[in-house]
Amino acid sequence: MLESTVWLFGMCLMLGSIVGVMAGLLGIGGGLLVVPALLWLLPKANVSSDIVMQIALATSLASIVLTSGSSAFNHFKLGNVDFYLIKGLVPGVVLGGISGSFIAELIPSEYLPKIFSVIVLMLAVQMFISIKVKSTRQMPGLLGCSISGGIIGTVSSLAGIGGGSLTVPYLSMHGVEMRKAIGSASLCGTMIAISGMIGFVFHGLSVEHLPEFSVGYVYLPALIGIVSTSMLTTRVGAFLAFKLPTRTLKKVFALFLVLVGSKMFFG
């Protein structure tokens, strides 16, 4: 048991280094990488298949709290966080994050990847279009932003992600400059992850036969391994996002969405 836990910790150290760069570069919390990776790693560390999906989602959200928070801080120092945009989205994403953790207890987990993958692929198409067509659509009012934030928060919590893969295209679609969209999405992702993580911890407290070193559904060896390296490498991604031109960032983000969406749909 101890050997498998140490092995998992080492694998999560490597995973975290990749997640940090992606978080800083694309404004994502890394859940699109963490959840599939944990679904493969956790059973090898003797985690029961009955609860592996919940543990993967909860641990992913917990890691995003720190990874996205670190990414947001680095983007804030570079002037890429727009608090006016965040003010409209935060109430919705927080409520959505909490709602998603409750809904996850009701919906069969095998349906979630299919639903989310379709959304991701649609967003990828929109992002490719926006590379050539400049959006003139204005951001909606407070109510519209709150509703949009609620949808983003709910879907993100259900999928164990910070919401950058939804928030960045949404902001870009409304004419927000790509660097501002990535930096602002990092902070929104932190809010989503906090609310979603609290919900999963709450539900996990009443579950028996959780693996040792768990807090609710959050598995600490995996969490510590991921954040130990991801918090260090977010600054590398943020620096790349600051240097790369907007068109290049959009291409990278769109290709990333296509790869992840296709993998989730067919896998």
C-alpha positions as CSV (number, residue, x, y, z in Angstrom):
1,M,0.0,0.0,0.0
2,L,2.8,2.4,1.0
3,E,4.7,1.6,-2.2
4,S,1.8,2.3,-4.5
5,T,1.1,5.6,-2.6
6,V,4.7,6.7,-3.1
7,W,4.6,5.8,-6.8
8,L,1.4,7.8,-7.2
9,F,2.9,10.8,-5.5
10,G,5.9,10.6,-7.9
11,M,3.7,10.4,-10.9
12,C,1.6,13.4,-9.7
13,L,4.8,15.5,-9.3
14,M,5.5,15.0,-13.0
15,L,1.8,15.6,-13.9
16,G,1.8,18.8,-11.9
17,S,4.8,20.3,-13.8
18,I,2.8,20.0,-17.0
19,V,-0.4,21.2,-15.5
20,G,1.3,24.4,-14.2
21,V,2.6,25.4,-17.6
22,M,-0.8,24.8,-19.2
23,A,-2.5,26.8,-16.5
24,G,-0.3,29.8,-17.0
25,L,-0.4,29.6,-20.8
26,L,-4.1,29.0,-21.4
27,G,-5.8,30.1,-18.2
28,I,-7.0,26.6,-17.4
29,G,-6.7,25.0,-13.9
30,G,-5.5,21.8,-15.4
31,G,-8.5,19.6,-14.7
32,L,-8.7,18.6,-18.3
33,L,-5.4,16.9,-17.8
34,V,-5.7,16.0,-14.1
35,V,-9.0,14.1,-14.2
36,P,-8.1,11.7,-17.0
37,A,-4.7,11.1,-15.5
38,L,-6.1,10.4,-12.0
39,L,-8.7,8.0,-13.5
40,W,-5.7,6.0,-14.8
41,L,-3.4,6.4,-11.8
42,L,-5.8,6.0,-8.8
43,P,-6.8,2.3,-9.5
44,K,-3.1,1.5,-9.7
45,A,-2.8,2.9,-6.2
46,N,-5.6,0.5,-5.0
47,V,-8.4,3.1,-4.9
48,S,-11.8,1.4,-5.4
49,S,-13.4,1.8,-8.8
50,D,-16.7,2.6,-7.1
51,I,-15.4,6.0,-5.9
52,V,-12.5,6.7,-8.3
53,M,-14.5,9.2,-10.4
54,Q,-15.5,11.2,-7.4
55,I,-12.0,11.2,-6.0
56,A,-10.5,12.3,-9.3
57,L,-13.0,15.2,-9.6
58,A,-12.6,16.4,-6.0
59,T,-8.8,16.1,-6.1
60,S,-8.6,17.9,-9.4
61,L,-10.7,20.8,-8.1
62,A,-8.6,21.0,-4.9
63,S,-5.4,21.2,-7.0
64,I,-7.0,23.9,-9.2
65,V,-7.6,26.1,-6.2
66,L,-3.8,26.5,-5.8
67,T,-2.7,26.1,-9.4
68,S,-5.3,28.6,-10.8
69,G,-4.6,30.9,-7.8
70,S,-0.9,30.9,-8.6
71,S,-1.6,31.4,-12.3
72,A,-4.0,34.3,-11.5
73,F,-1.4,35.9,-9.2
74,N,1.2,35.8,-12.0
75,H,-1.2,37.2,-14.5
76,F,-2.2,39.9,-12.1
77,K,1.4,41.0,-11.8
78,L,1.5,41.2,-15.7
79,G,-1.7,43.3,-15.8
80,N,-3.8,40.6,-17.3
81,V,-6.6,40.4,-14.7
82,D,-9.8,42.5,-15.4
83,F,-11.7,42.8,-12.1
84,Y,-14.6,44.5,-13.9
85,L,-15.3,41.3,-15.9
86,I,-14.8,39.1,-12.9
87,K,-17.3,41.0,-10.8
88,G,-20.1,40.0,-13.1
89,L,-19.1,36.4,-13.4
90,V,-18.2,35.5,-9.9
91,P,-21.7,35.2,-8.3
92,G,-22.7,32.8,-11.0
93,V,-19.6,30.7,-11.1
94,V,-19.6,30.2,-7.3
95,L,-23.2,29.1,-7.2
96,G,-22.6,26.9,-10.2
97,G,-19.6,25.3,-8.7
98,I,-21.6,24.3,-5.6
99,S,-24.5,23.1,-7.7
100,G,-22.2,21.0,-9.9
101,S,-20.9,19.0,-7.0
102,F,-24.5,18.1,-5.9
103,I,-25.6,17.2,-9.4
104,A,-22.5,14.9,-9.8
105,E,-24.0,12.7,-7.1
106,L,-27.2,12.3,-9.1
107,I,-26.0,11.8,-12.7
108,P,-24.2,8.6,-13.8
109,S,-20.6,9.5,-14.2
110,E,-20.3,7.8,-17.7
111,Y,-22.6,10.5,-19.2
112,L,-20.6,13.5,-18.1
113,P,-17.5,13.2,-20.4
114,K,-19.8,12.9,-23.5
115,I,-21.8,16.0,-22.6
116,F,-18.7,18.0,-21.8
117,S,-16.8,16.9,-24.8
118,V,-19.5,18.2,-27.1
119,I,-19.4,21.6,-25.4
120,V,-15.6,21.7,-25.6
121,L,-15.6,20.9,-29.4
122,M,-18.2,23.6,-30.0
123,L,-16.0,26.1,-28.2
124,A,-13.0,25.0,-30.2
125,V,-14.9,25.8,-33.5
126,Q,-15.8,29.2,-32.1
127,M,-12.2,29.9,-31.1
128,F,-11.0,28.9,-34.6
129,I,-13.6,31.3,-36.2
130,S,-12.5,34.1,-33.8
131,I,-8.9,33.9,-35.1
132,K,-10.0,35.4,-38.4
133,V,-13.2,37.2,-37.4
134,K,-12.9,39.9,-34.7
135,S,-15.8,39.8,-32.3
136,T,-17.8,43.0,-31.9
137,R,-20.3,41.5,-29.4
138,Q,-20.4,43.4,-26.1
139,M,-20.3,41.7,-22.7
140,P,-23.9,41.2,-21.4
141,G,-25.2,43.0,-18.3
142,L,-24.8,41.8,-14.7
143,L,-27.7,39.4,-15.0
144,G,-26.5,37.9,-18.2
145,C,-23.0,37.5,-16.8
146,S,-24.3,35.8,-13.7
147,I,-26.4,33.3,-15.7
148,S,-23.4,32.6,-18.0
149,G,-21.2,32.2,-14.9
150,G,-23.7,29.8,-13.4
151,I,-23.6,27.6,-16.5
152,I,-19.8,27.7,-16.6
153,G,-19.5,26.9,-12.9
154,T,-21.9,24.0,-13.0
155,V,-20.4,22.3,-16.0
156,S,-16.9,22.9,-14.7
157,S,-17.6,21.4,-11.3
158,L,-19.3,18.4,-12.9
159,A,-16.2,17.8,-15.0
160,G,-13.6,18.6,-12.2
161,I,-12.1,21.5,-14.1
162,G,-11.5,25.2,-13.2
163,G,-13.6,26.4,-16.1
164,G,-10.8,28.1,-18.2
165,S,-11.8,26.0,-21.2
166,L,-15.2,27.6,-21.0
167,T,-14.4,31.0,-19.6
168,V,-11.6,31.9,-22.0
169,P,-13.7,31.3,-25.2
170,Y,-16.7,33.0,-23.6
171,L,-14.7,36.2,-22.9
172,S,-13.0,36.0,-26.3
173,M,-16.4,35.7,-28.0
174,H,-17.4,39.0,-26.4
175,G,-14.3,40.8,-27.7
176,V,-12.1,40.6,-24.6
177,E,-8.4,40.6,-25.5
178,M,-6.9,37.1,-25.2
179,R,-4.4,37.8,-22.5
180,K,-7.1,39.5,-20.4
181,A,-9.4,36.6,-21.0
182,I,-6.7,34.1,-19.9
183,G,-5.7,36.1,-16.7
184,S,-9.4,36.7,-15.7
185,A,-10.3,33.1,-16.3
186,S,-7.6,32.0,-13.9
187,L,-9.1,33.9,-11.1
188,C,-12.7,32.7,-12.0
189,G,-11.3,29.2,-12.1
190,T,-10.1,29.6,-8.5
191,M,-13.6,30.6,-7.4
192,I,-15.2,27.7,-9.2
193,A,-12.7,25.2,-7.8
194,I,-13.1,26.4,-4.2
195,S,-16.9,26.1,-4.3
196,G,-16.9,22.7,-6.1
197,M,-14.2,21.3,-3.8
198,I,-16.2,22.2,-0.7
199,G,-19.2,20.4,-2.1
200,F,-17.2,17.2,-2.9
201,V,-15.5,17.3,0.6
202,F,-19.0,17.6,2.2
203,H,-20.4,14.6,0.2
204,G,-17.3,12.5,0.9
205,L,-17.4,12.9,4.7
206,S,-20.3,10.4,4.9
207,V,-18.7,7.8,2.6
208,E,-17.1,4.7,4.0
209,H,-14.0,2.9,2.7
210,L,-12.2,6.0,1.4
211,P,-8.5,5.5,0.9
212,E,-6.1,6.5,3.7
213,F,-5.0,10.2,3.7
214,S,-8.3,11.4,2.3
215,V,-10.4,14.5,3.3
216,G,-13.8,13.7,2.0
217,Y,-13.3,12.8,-1.6
218,V,-10.0,14.7,-1.8
219,Y,-7.0,12.4,-1.9
220,L,-4.1,14.2,-0.3
221,P,-1.0,12.3,-1.8
222,A,-2.2,13.1,-5.3
223,L,-3.1,16.7,-4.4
224,I,0.2,17.5,-2.7
225,G,2.2,15.9,-5.6
226,I,0.3,17.9,-8.2
227,V,0.5,21.3,-6.5
228,S,4.1,20.9,-5.4
229,T,5.3,21.3,-9.0
230,S,2.3,23.1,-10.7
231,M,2.6,26.2,-8.5
232,L,6.2,26.6,-9.6
233,T,5.6,26.1,-13.3
234,T,2.6,28.4,-13.7
235,R,5.0,31.4,-14.0
236,V,6.5,29.8,-17.1
237,G,3.1,29.5,-18.8
238,A,2.2,33.1,-17.8
239,F,5.4,34.4,-19.2
240,L,4.8,32.5,-22.5
241,A,1.2,33.9,-22.6
242,F,2.7,37.4,-22.2
243,K,5.2,37.0,-25.0
244,L,3.1,35.1,-27.6
245,P,0.9,37.0,-30.0
246,T,-2.9,36.8,-29.6
247,R,-3.5,34.8,-32.8
248,T,-0.9,32.2,-31.7
249,L,-2.6,31.9,-28.3
250,K,-6.0,31.3,-29.9
251,K,-4.6,28.6,-32.2
252,V,-2.9,26.8,-29.3
253,F,-6.1,27.0,-27.2
254,A,-8.3,25.9,-30.0
255,L,-6.1,22.9,-30.8
256,F,-6.0,22.0,-27.1
257,L,-9.8,22.0,-27.0
258,V,-10.0,19.8,-30.1
259,L,-7.6,17.2,-28.6
260,V,-9.3,17.1,-25.2
261,G,-12.8,17.1,-26.6
262,S,-12.1,14.3,-29.0
263,K,-10.3,12.2,-26.4
264,M,-13.2,12.6,-23.9
265,F,-15.9,11.8,-26.5
266,F,-14.2,8.7,-28.0
267,G,-12.5,7.6,-24.8
